[in-house]
């Protein structure tokens, strides 16, 4: 589920998922462990940061005319 996400993205996702049951407990709910549903909820709202970076990098490489140097990005 996190194949396109960076390590920083995954770290933020984990923190946000942990904040869900914490927020519930602070509002008076019974404390609970983090569930997969919490991770899924965060993933549905958060896009991978690498996708936009990757697209921009490819665009800049094409503009520079150095596709051959970075050939692995274009296959």
PyMOL Python script that loads the backbone (N, CA, C, O; Angstrom):
from pymol import cmd

cmd.read_pdbstr("""\
ATOM      1  N   UNK A   1       0.810  -1.211   0.000  1.00  0.00           N
ATOM      2  CA  UNK A   1       0.000   0.000   0.000  1.00  0.00           C
ATOM      3  C   UNK A   1       0.850   1.271   0.000  1.00  0.00           C
ATOM      4  O   UNK A   1       0.354   2.351  -0.320  1.00  0.00           O
ATOM      5  N   UNK A   2       2.135   1.143   0.359  1.00  0.00           N
ATOM      6  CA  UNK A   2       2.982   2.326   0.480  1.00  0.00           C
ATOM      7  C   UNK A   2       4.141   2.303  -0.515  1.00  0.00           C
ATOM      8  O   UNK A   2       5.171   2.933  -0.273  1.00  0.00           O
ATOM      9  N   UNK A   3       3.989   1.596  -1.612  1.00  0.00           N
ATOM     10  CA  UNK A   3       5.064   1.436  -2.577  1.00  0.00           C
ATOM     11  C   UNK A   3       5.612   2.728  -3.143  1.00  0.00           C
ATOM     12  O   UNK A   3       6.803   2.790  -3.448  1.00  0.00           O
ATOM     13  N   UNK A   4       4.817   3.746  -3.296  1.00  0.00           N
ATOM     14  CA  UNK A   4       5.275   5.016  -3.873  1.00  0.00           C
ATOM     15  C   UNK A   4       5.588   6.065  -2.811  1.00  0.00           C
ATOM     16  O   UNK A   4       5.898   7.209  -3.146  1.00  0.00           O
ATOM     17  N   UNK A   5       5.514   5.701  -1.569  1.00  0.00           N
ATOM     18  CA  UNK A   5       5.728   6.649  -0.484  1.00  0.00           C
ATOM     19  C   UNK A   5       7.179   6.641  -0.023  1.00  0.00           C
ATOM     20  O   UNK A   5       7.832   5.597  -0.012  1.00  0.00           O
ATOM     21  N   UNK A   6       7.679   7.815   0.359  1.00  0.00           N
ATOM     22  CA  UNK A   6       9.044   7.922   0.887  1.00  0.00           C
ATOM     23  C   UNK A   6       9.046   7.490   2.355  1.00  0.00           C
ATOM     24  O   UNK A   6       7.993   7.305   2.965  1.00  0.00           O
ATOM     25  N   UNK A   7      10.238   7.337   2.899  1.00  0.00           N
ATOM     26  CA  UNK A   7      10.364   7.021   4.323  1.00  0.00           C
ATOM     27  C   UNK A   7       9.741   8.106   5.185  1.00  0.00           C
ATOM     28  O   UNK A   7       9.096   7.811   6.192  1.00  0.00           O
ATOM     29  N   UNK A   8       9.933   9.366   4.792  1.00  0.00           N
ATOM     30  CA  UNK A   8       9.334  10.480   5.535  1.00  0.00           C
ATOM     31  C   UNK A   8       7.812  10.436   5.448  1.00  0.00           C
ATOM     32  O   UNK A   8       7.123  10.727   6.425  1.00  0.00           O
ATOM     33  N   UNK A   9       7.288  10.073   4.279  1.00  0.00           N
ATOM     34  CA  UNK A   9       5.834   9.925   4.124  1.00  0.00           C
ATOM     35  C   UNK A   9       5.315   8.860   5.088  1.00  0.00           C
ATOM     36  O   UNK A   9       4.319   9.074   5.780  1.00  0.00           O
ATOM     37  N   UNK A  10       5.987   7.724   5.129  1.00  0.00           N
ATOM     38  CA  UNK A  10       5.537   6.613   5.971  1.00  0.00           C
ATOM     39  C   UNK A  10       5.616   6.987   7.442  1.00  0.00           C
ATOM     40  O   UNK A  10       4.733   6.640   8.226  1.00  0.00           O
ATOM     41  N   UNK A  11       6.667   7.689   7.812  1.00  0.00           N
ATOM     42  CA  UNK A  11       6.786   8.159   9.199  1.00  0.00           C
ATOM     43  C   UNK A  11       5.607   9.064   9.562  1.00  0.00           C
ATOM     44  O   UNK A  11       5.013   8.914  10.630  1.00  0.00           O
ATOM     45  N   UNK A  12       5.272   9.996   8.680  1.00  0.00           N
ATOM     46  CA  UNK A  12       4.143  10.902   8.927  1.00  0.00           C
ATOM     47  C   UNK A  12       2.824  10.142   8.983  1.00  0.00           C
ATOM     48  O   UNK A  12       1.955  10.456   9.797  1.00  0.00           O
ATOM     49  N   UNK A  13       2.676   9.143   8.117  1.00  0.00           N
ATOM     50  CA  UNK A  13       1.455   8.332   8.106  1.00  0.00           C
ATOM     51  C   UNK A  13       1.296   7.613   9.443  1.00  0.00           C
ATOM     52  O   UNK A  13       0.201   7.566  10.004  1.00  0.00           O
ATOM     53  N   UNK A  14       2.385   7.057   9.946  1.00  0.00           N
ATOM     54  CA  UNK A  14       2.333   6.351  11.237  1.00  0.00           C
ATOM     55  C   UNK A  14       1.941   7.304  12.360  1.00  0.00           C
ATOM     56  O   UNK A  14       1.125   6.960  13.215  1.00  0.00           O
ATOM     57  N   UNK A  15       2.521   8.499  12.358  1.00  0.00           N
ATOM     58  CA  UNK A  15       2.180   9.476  13.389  1.00  0.00           C
ATOM     59  C   UNK A  15       0.703   9.867  13.293  1.00  0.00           C
ATOM     60  O   UNK A  15       0.005   9.922  14.306  1.00  0.00           O
ATOM     61  N   UNK A  16       0.237  10.134  12.087  1.00  0.00           N
ATOM     62  CA  UNK A  16      -1.168  10.517  11.913  1.00  0.00           C
ATOM     63  C   UNK A  16      -2.106   9.388  12.324  1.00  0.00           C
ATOM     64  O   UNK A  16      -3.148   9.631  12.933  1.00  0.00           O
ATOM     65  N   UNK A  17      -1.737   8.152  11.990  1.00  0.00           N
ATOM     66  CA  UNK A  17      -2.573   7.006  12.385  1.00  0.00           C
ATOM     67  C   UNK A  17      -2.616   6.866  13.902  1.00  0.00           C
ATOM     68  O   UNK A  17      -3.663   6.554  14.469  1.00  0.00           O
ATOM     69  N   UNK A  18      -1.478   7.095  14.561  1.00  0.00           N
ATOM     70  CA  UNK A  18      -1.431   7.019  16.030  1.00  0.00           C
ATOM     71  C   UNK A  18      -2.244   8.139  16.671  1.00  0.00           C
ATOM     72  O   UNK A  18      -2.797   7.972  17.758  1.00  0.00           O
ATOM     73  N   UNK A  19      -2.313   9.282  15.989  1.00  0.00           N
ATOM     74  CA  UNK A  19      -3.072  10.409  16.527  1.00  0.00           C
ATOM     75  C   UNK A  19      -4.580  10.156  16.541  1.00  0.00           C
ATOM     76  O   UNK A  19      -5.300  10.794  17.309  1.00  0.00           O
ATOM     77  N   UNK A  20      -5.061   9.250  15.719  1.00  0.00           N
ATOM     78  CA  UNK A  20      -6.507   8.986  15.660  1.00  0.00           C
ATOM     79  C   UNK A  20      -7.018   8.417  16.984  1.00  0.00           C
ATOM     80  O   UNK A  20      -7.912   9.016  17.583  1.00  0.00           O
ATOM     81  N   UNK A  21      -6.486   7.277  17.474  1.00  0.00           N
ATOM     82  CA  UNK A  21      -6.990   6.785  18.768  1.00  0.00           C
ATOM     83  C   UNK A  21      -6.610   7.701  19.939  1.00  0.00           C
ATOM     84  O   UNK A  21      -7.327   7.762  20.938  1.00  0.00           O
ATOM     85  N   UNK A  22      -5.490   8.407  19.815  1.00  0.00           N
ATOM     86  CA  UNK A  22      -5.115   9.359  20.866  1.00  0.00           C
ATOM     87  C   UNK A  22      -6.159  10.471  20.959  1.00  0.00           C
ATOM     88  O   UNK A  22      -6.617  10.813  22.050  1.00  0.00           O
ATOM     89  N   UNK A  23      -6.530  11.032  19.806  1.00  0.00           N
ATOM     90  CA  UNK A  23      -7.552  12.078  19.787  1.00  0.00           C
ATOM     91  C   UNK A  23      -8.878  11.599  20.355  1.00  0.00           C
ATOM     92  O   UNK A  23      -9.556  12.321  21.086  1.00  0.00           O
ATOM     93  N   UNK A  24      -9.239  10.363  20.005  1.00  0.00           N
ATOM     94  CA  UNK A  24     -10.482   9.791  20.536  1.00  0.00           C
ATOM     95  C   UNK A  24     -10.421   9.690  22.055  1.00  0.00           C
ATOM     96  O   UNK A  24     -11.385  10.027  22.742  1.00  0.00           O
ATOM     97  N   UNK A  25      -9.283   9.222  22.582  1.00  0.00           N
ATOM     98  CA  UNK A  25      -9.124   9.066  24.034  1.00  0.00           C
ATOM     99  C   UNK A  25      -9.161  10.431  24.729  1.00  0.00           C
ATOM    100  O   UNK A  25      -9.733  10.566  25.811  1.00  0.00           O
ATOM    101  N   UNK A  26      -8.555  11.431  24.109  1.00  0.00           N
ATOM    102  CA  UNK A  26      -8.577  12.772  24.700  1.00  0.00           C
ATOM    103  C   UNK A  26      -9.977  13.367  24.727  1.00  0.00           C
ATOM    104  O   UNK A  26     -10.274  14.247  25.534  1.00  0.00           O
ATOM    105  N   UNK A  27     -10.839  12.873  23.828  1.00  0.00           N
ATOM    106  CA  UNK A  27     -12.237  13.333  23.807  1.00  0.00           C
ATOM    107  C   UNK A  27     -13.135  12.454  24.679  1.00  0.00           C
ATOM    108  O   UNK A  27     -14.356  12.611  24.675  1.00  0.00           O
ATOM    109  N   UNK A  28     -12.524  11.525  25.431  1.00  0.00           N
ATOM    110  CA  UNK A  28     -13.287  10.741  26.396  1.00  0.00           C
ATOM    111  C   UNK A  28     -13.566   9.307  26.016  1.00  0.00           C
ATOM    112  O   UNK A  28     -14.155   8.577  26.813  1.00  0.00           O
ATOM    113  N   UNK A  29     -13.168   8.868  24.831  1.00  0.00           N
ATOM    114  CA  UNK A  29     -13.400   7.479  24.428  1.00  0.00           C
ATOM    115  C   UNK A  29     -12.444   6.545  25.186  1.00  0.00           C
ATOM    116  O   UNK A  29     -11.421   6.965  25.728  1.00  0.00           O
ATOM    117  N   UNK A  30     -12.813   5.302  25.197  1.00  0.00           N
ATOM    118  CA  UNK A  30     -11.969   4.273  25.816  1.00  0.00           C
ATOM    119  C   UNK A  30     -10.655   4.174  25.027  1.00  0.00           C
ATOM    120  O   UNK A  30     -10.691   4.052  23.803  1.00  0.00           O
ATOM    121  N   UNK A  31      -9.503   4.223  25.697  1.00  0.00           N
ATOM    122  CA  UNK A  31      -8.229   4.086  24.975  1.00  0.00           C
ATOM    123  C   UNK A  31      -8.170   2.769  24.199  1.00  0.00           C
ATOM    124  O   UNK A  31      -8.647   1.736  24.668  1.00  0.00           O
ATOM    125  N   UNK A  32      -7.576   2.826  23.004  1.00  0.00           N
ATOM    126  CA  UNK A  32      -7.452   1.632  22.174  1.00  0.00           C
ATOM    127  C   UNK A  32      -6.132   1.671  21.416  1.00  0.00           C
ATOM    128  O   UNK A  32      -5.483   2.712  21.312  1.00  0.00           O
ATOM    129  N   UNK A  33      -5.760   0.533  20.899  1.00  0.00           N
ATOM    130  CA  UNK A  33      -4.558   0.435  20.087  1.00  0.00           C
ATOM    131  C   UNK A  33      -4.843   0.958  18.672  1.00  0.00           C
ATOM    132  O   UNK A  33      -5.994   1.062  18.248  1.00  0.00           O
ATOM    133  N   UNK A  34      -3.775   1.278  17.971  1.00  0.00           N
ATOM    134  CA  UNK A  34      -3.906   1.692  16.577  1.00  0.00           C
ATOM    135  C   UNK A  34      -4.359   0.485  15.764  1.00  0.00           C
ATOM    136  O   UNK A  34      -3.880  -0.628  15.980  1.00  0.00           O
ATOM    137  N   UNK A  35      -5.280   0.705  14.830  1.00  0.00           N
ATOM    138  CA  UNK A  35      -5.800  -0.366  13.975  1.00  0.00           C
ATOM    139  C   UNK A  35      -5.416  -0.106  12.517  1.00  0.00           C
ATOM    140  O   UNK A  35      -5.075   1.014  12.138  1.00  0.00           O
ATOM    141  N   UNK A  36      -5.479  -1.144  11.728  1.00  0.00           N
ATOM    142  CA  UNK A  36      -5.209  -1.011  10.302  1.00  0.00           C
ATOM    143  C   UNK A  36      -6.154   0.004   9.675  1.00  0.00           C
ATOM    144  O   UNK A  36      -5.763   0.717   8.750  1.00  0.00           O
ATOM    145  N   UNK A  37      -7.374   0.082  10.153  1.00  0.00           N
ATOM    146  CA  UNK A  37      -8.338   1.064   9.648  1.00  0.00           C
ATOM    147  C   UNK A  37      -7.823   2.493   9.812  1.00  0.00           C
ATOM    148  O   UNK A  37      -8.108   3.355   8.980  1.00  0.00           O
ATOM    149  N   UNK A  38      -7.065   2.745  10.881  1.00  0.00           N
ATOM    150  CA  UNK A  38      -6.497   4.072  11.093  1.00  0.00           C
ATOM    151  C   UNK A  38      -5.478   4.389   9.995  1.00  0.00           C
ATOM    152  O   UNK A  38      -5.467   5.492   9.449  1.00  0.00           O
ATOM    153  N   UNK A  39      -4.626   3.415   9.678  1.00  0.00           N
ATOM    154  CA  UNK A  39      -3.641   3.605   8.605  1.00  0.00           C
ATOM    155  C   UNK A  39      -4.338   3.818   7.259  1.00  0.00           C
ATOM    156  O   UNK A  39      -3.952   4.692   6.482  1.00  0.00           O
ATOM    157  N   UNK A  40      -5.353   3.020   6.997  1.00  0.00           N
ATOM    158  CA  UNK A  40      -6.085   3.130   5.731  1.00  0.00           C
ATOM    159  C   UNK A  40      -6.741   4.496   5.616  1.00  0.00           C
ATOM    160  O   UNK A  40      -6.714   5.107   4.548  1.00  0.00           O
ATOM    161  N   UNK A  41      -7.328   4.980   6.700  1.00  0.00           N
ATOM    162  CA  UNK A  41      -7.964   6.296   6.701  1.00  0.00           C
ATOM    163  C   UNK A  41      -6.950   7.381   6.334  1.00  0.00           C
ATOM    164  O   UNK A  41      -7.252   8.268   5.537  1.00  0.00           O
ATOM    165  N   UNK A  42      -5.749   7.313   6.914  1.00  0.00           N
ATOM    166  CA  UNK A  42      -4.710   8.301   6.614  1.00  0.00           C
ATOM    167  C   UNK A  42      -4.245   8.155   5.167  1.00  0.00           C
ATOM    168  O   UNK A  42      -4.082   9.157   4.470  1.00  0.00           O
ATOM    169  N   UNK A  43      -4.029   6.924   4.707  1.00  0.00           N
ATOM    170  CA  UNK A  43      -3.560   6.693   3.339  1.00  0.00           C
ATOM    171  C   UNK A  43      -4.554   7.188   2.295  1.00  0.00           C
ATOM    172  O   UNK A  43      -4.152   7.629   1.218  1.00  0.00           O
ATOM    173  N   UNK A  44      -5.831   7.122   2.600  1.00  0.00           N
ATOM    174  CA  UNK A  44      -6.849   7.609   1.663  1.00  0.00           C
ATOM    175  C   UNK A  44      -6.781   9.124   1.495  1.00  0.00           C
ATOM    176  O   UNK A  44      -7.228   9.662   0.481  1.00  0.00           O
ATOM    177  N   UNK A  45      -6.224   9.808   2.488  1.00  0.00           N
ATOM    178  CA  UNK A  45      -6.177  11.269   2.453  1.00  0.00           C
ATOM    179  C   UNK A  45      -4.809  11.814   2.045  1.00  0.00           C
ATOM    180  O   UNK A  45      -4.701  12.989   1.696  1.00  0.00           O
ATOM    181  N   UNK A  46      -3.773  10.994   2.080  1.00  0.00           N
ATOM    182  CA  UNK A  46      -2.406  11.458   1.844  1.00  0.00           C
ATOM    183  C   UNK A  46      -1.848  10.835   0.569  1.00  0.00           C
ATOM    184  O   UNK A  46      -1.864   9.616   0.401  1.00  0.00           O
ATOM    185  N   UNK A  47      -1.363  11.675  -0.312  1.00  0.00           N
ATOM    186  CA  UNK A  47      -0.740  11.210  -1.558  1.00  0.00           C
ATOM    187  C   UNK A  47       0.767  11.105  -1.351  1.00  0.00           C
ATOM    188  O   UNK A  47       1.330  11.832  -0.532  1.00  0.00           O
ATOM    189  N   UNK A  48       1.430  10.204  -2.087  1.00  0.00           N
ATOM    190  CA  UNK A  48       2.886  10.084  -1.942  1.00  0.00           C
ATOM    191  C   UNK A  48       3.595  11.337  -2.451  1.00  0.00           C
ATOM    192  O   UNK A  48       3.242  11.880  -3.498  1.00  0.00           O
ATOM    193  N   UNK A  49       4.600  11.789  -1.697  1.00  0.00           N
ATOM    194  CA  UNK A  49       5.337  12.991  -2.102  1.00  0.00           C
ATOM    195  C   UNK A  49       6.291  12.704  -3.254  1.00  0.00           C
ATOM    196  O   UNK A  49       6.644  13.612  -4.006  1.00  0.00           O
ATOM    197  N   UNK A  50       6.703  11.476  -3.395  1.00  0.00           N
ATOM    198  CA  UNK A  50       7.680  11.123  -4.430  1.00  0.00           C
ATOM    199  C   UNK A  50       7.094  11.265  -5.830  1.00  0.00           C
ATOM    200  O   UNK A  50       7.830  11.593  -6.760  1.00  0.00           O
ATOM    201  N   UNK A  51       5.832  11.034  -6.007  1.00  0.00           N
ATOM    202  CA  UNK A  51       5.215  11.080  -7.333  1.00  0.00           C
ATOM    203  C   UNK A  51       5.404  12.444  -7.987  1.00  0.00           C
ATOM    204  O   UNK A  51       5.811  12.517  -9.147  1.00  0.00           O
ATOM    205  N   UNK A  52       5.119  13.512  -7.273  1.00  0.00           N
ATOM    206  CA  UNK A  52       5.274  14.843  -7.857  1.00  0.00           C
ATOM    207  C   UNK A  52       6.748  15.173  -8.064  1.00  0.00           C
ATOM    208  O   UNK A  52       7.108  15.794  -9.063  1.00  0.00           O
ATOM    209  N   UNK A  53       7.604  14.763  -7.126  1.00  0.00           N
ATOM    210  CA  UNK A  53       9.044  14.993  -7.278  1.00  0.00           C
ATOM    211  C   UNK A  53       9.569  14.253  -8.505  1.00  0.00           C
ATOM    212  O   UNK A  53      10.336  14.810  -9.290  1.00  0.00           O
ATOM    213  N   UNK A  54       9.161  13.016  -8.665  1.00  0.00           N
ATOM    214  CA  UNK A  54       9.612  12.186  -9.785  1.00  0.00           C
ATOM    215  C   UNK A  54       9.188  12.808 -11.122  1.00  0.00           C
ATOM    216  O   UNK A  54       9.982  12.870 -12.060  1.00  0.00           O
ATOM    217  N   UNK A  55       7.968  13.256 -11.200  1.00  0.00           N
ATOM    218  CA  UNK A  55       7.476  13.891 -12.430  1.00  0.00           C
ATOM    219  C   UNK A  55       8.273  15.144 -12.748  1.00  0.00           C
ATOM    220  O   UNK A  55       8.642  15.373 -13.900  1.00  0.00           O
ATOM    221  N   UNK A  56       8.538  15.946 -11.746  1.00  0.00           N
ATOM    222  CA  UNK A  56       9.313  17.178 -11.948  1.00  0.00           C
ATOM    223  C   UNK A  56      10.751  16.849 -12.367  1.00  0.00           C
ATOM    224  O   UNK A  56      11.299  17.510 -13.249  1.00  0.00           O
ATOM    225  N   UNK A  57      11.360  15.847 -11.751  1.00  0.00           N
ATOM    226  CA  UNK A  57      12.724  15.455 -12.112  1.00  0.00           C
ATOM    227  C   UNK A  57      12.791  15.000 -13.568  1.00  0.00           C
ATOM    228  O   UNK A  57      13.699  15.395 -14.300  1.00  0.00           O
ATOM    229  N   UNK A  58      11.840  14.177 -13.989  1.00  0.00           N
ATOM    230  CA  UNK A  58      11.816  13.727 -15.384  1.00  0.00           C
ATOM    231  C   UNK A  58      11.658  14.898 -16.350  1.00  0.00           C
ATOM    232  O   UNK A  58      12.305  14.942 -17.396  1.00  0.00           O
ATOM    233  N   UNK A  59      10.799  15.839 -15.992  1.00  0.00           N
ATOM    234  CA  UNK A  59      10.563  17.006 -16.839  1.00  0.00           C
ATOM    235  C   UNK A  59      11.852  17.834 -16.986  1.00  0.00           C
ATOM    236  O   UNK A  59      12.183  18.280 -18.085  1.00  0.00           O
ATOM    237  N   UNK A  60      12.565  18.034 -15.885  1.00  0.00           N
ATOM    238  CA  UNK A  60      13.800  18.814 -15.911  1.00  0.00           C
ATOM    239  C   UNK A  60      14.901  18.083 -16.691  1.00  0.00           C
ATOM    240  O   UNK A  60      15.673  18.716 -17.412  1.00  0.00           O
ATOM    241  N   UNK A  61      14.975  16.774 -16.552  1.00  0.00           N
ATOM    242  CA  UNK A  61      15.972  15.996 -17.296  1.00  0.00           C
ATOM    243  C   UNK A  61      15.694  16.078 -18.791  1.00  0.00           C
ATOM    244  O   UNK A  61      16.617  16.229 -19.591  1.00  0.00           O
ATOM    245  N   UNK A  62      14.424  15.978 -19.165  1.00  0.00           N
ATOM    246  CA  UNK A  62      14.070  16.092 -20.588  1.00  0.00           C
ATOM    247  C   UNK A  62      14.447  17.465 -21.127  1.00  0.00           C
ATOM    248  O   UNK A  62      14.959  17.580 -22.240  1.00  0.00           O
ATOM    249  N   UNK A  63      14.191  18.514 -20.330  1.00  0.00           N
ATOM    250  CA  UNK A  63      14.547  19.860 -20.770  1.00  0.00           C
ATOM    251  C   UNK A  63      16.059  20.000 -20.972  1.00  0.00           C
ATOM    252  O   UNK A  63      16.507  20.723 -21.862  1.00  0.00           O
ATOM    253  N   UNK A  64      16.842  19.305 -20.140  1.00  0.00           N
ATOM    254  CA  UNK A  64      18.295  19.409 -20.226  1.00  0.00           C
ATOM    255  C   UNK A  64      18.859  18.571 -21.367  1.00  0.00           C
ATOM    256  O   UNK A  64      20.010  18.751 -21.764  1.00  0.00           O
ATOM    257  N   UNK A  65      18.039  17.644 -21.900  1.00  0.00           N
ATOM    258  CA  UNK A  65      18.497  16.779 -22.988  1.00  0.00           C
ATOM    259  C   UNK A  65      19.409  15.653 -22.527  1.00  0.00           C
ATOM    260  O   UNK A  65      20.126  15.069 -23.339  1.00  0.00           O
ATOM    261  N   UNK A  66      19.393  15.343 -21.249  1.00  0.00           N
ATOM    262  CA  UNK A  66      20.286  14.311 -20.708  1.00  0.00           C
ATOM    263  C   UNK A  66      19.545  13.030 -20.332  1.00  0.00           C
ATOM    264  O   UNK A  66      19.902  12.365 -19.359  1.00  0.00           O
ATOM    265  N   UNK A  67      18.524  12.689 -21.096  1.00  0.00           N
ATOM    266  CA  UNK A  67      17.768  11.461 -20.802  1.00  0.00           C
ATOM    267  C   UNK A  67      18.668  10.232 -20.777  1.00  0.00           C
ATOM    268  O   UNK A  67      18.444   9.318 -19.984  1.00  0.00           O
ATOM    269  N   UNK A  68      19.671  10.199 -21.626  1.00  0.00           N
ATOM    270  CA  UNK A  68      20.550   9.030 -21.708  1.00  0.00           C
ATOM    271  C   UNK A  68      21.332   8.826 -20.410  1.00  0.00           C
ATOM    272  O   UNK A  68      21.581   7.690 -20.007  1.00  0.00           O
ATOM    273  N   UNK A  69      21.714   9.910 -19.765  1.00  0.00           N
ATOM    274  CA  UNK A  69      22.461   9.823 -18.501  1.00  0.00           C
ATOM    275  C   UNK A  69      21.584   9.191 -17.418  1.00  0.00           C
ATOM    276  O   UNK A  69      22.064   8.430 -16.578  1.00  0.00           O
ATOM    277  N   UNK A  70      20.305   9.519 -17.454  1.00  0.00           N
ATOM    278  CA  UNK A  70      19.359   9.020 -16.448  1.00  0.00           C
ATOM    279  C   UNK A  70      18.382   8.032 -17.075  1.00  0.00           C
ATOM    280  O   UNK A  70      17.189   8.048 -16.772  1.00  0.00           O
ATOM    281  N   UNK A  71      18.883   7.201 -17.924  1.00  0.00           N
ATOM    282  CA  UNK A  71      18.055   6.288 -18.721  1.00  0.00           C
ATOM    283  C   UNK A  71      17.130   5.419 -17.851  1.00  0.00           C
ATOM    284  O   UNK A  71      16.015   5.115 -18.276  1.00  0.00           O
ATOM    285  N   UNK A  72      17.563   5.013 -16.646  1.00  0.00           N
ATOM    286  CA  UNK A  72      16.735   4.145 -15.791  1.00  0.00           C
ATOM    287  C   UNK A  72      15.436   4.832 -15.372  1.00  0.00           C
ATOM    288  O   UNK A  72      14.463   4.153 -15.045  1.00  0.00           O
ATOM    289  N   UNK A  73      15.402   6.152 -15.375  1.00  0.00           N
ATOM    290  CA  UNK A  73      14.166   6.864 -15.020  1.00  0.00           C
ATOM    291  C   UNK A  73      13.128   6.821 -16.135  1.00  0.00           C
ATOM    292  O   UNK A  73      11.941   7.041 -15.892  1.00  0.00           O
ATOM    293  N   UNK A  74      13.574   6.539 -17.356  1.00  0.00           N
ATOM    294  CA  UNK A  74      12.688   6.614 -18.505  1.00  0.00           C
ATOM    295  C   UNK A  74      12.283   5.245 -19.037  1.00  0.00           C
ATOM    296  O   UNK A  74      11.694   5.155 -20.114  1.00  0.00           O
ATOM    297  N   UNK A  75      12.586   4.184 -18.306  1.00  0.00           N
ATOM    298  CA  UNK A  75      12.192   2.829 -18.763  1.00  0.00           C
ATOM    299  C   UNK A  75      11.259   2.191 -17.788  1.00  0.00           C
ATOM    300  O   UNK A  75      10.824   1.059 -17.999  1.00  0.00           O
TER     301      UNK A  75
END
""", "prot")
cmd.dss("prot")
cmd.show_as("cartoon", "prot")
cmd.util.cbc("prot")
cmd.orient("prot")
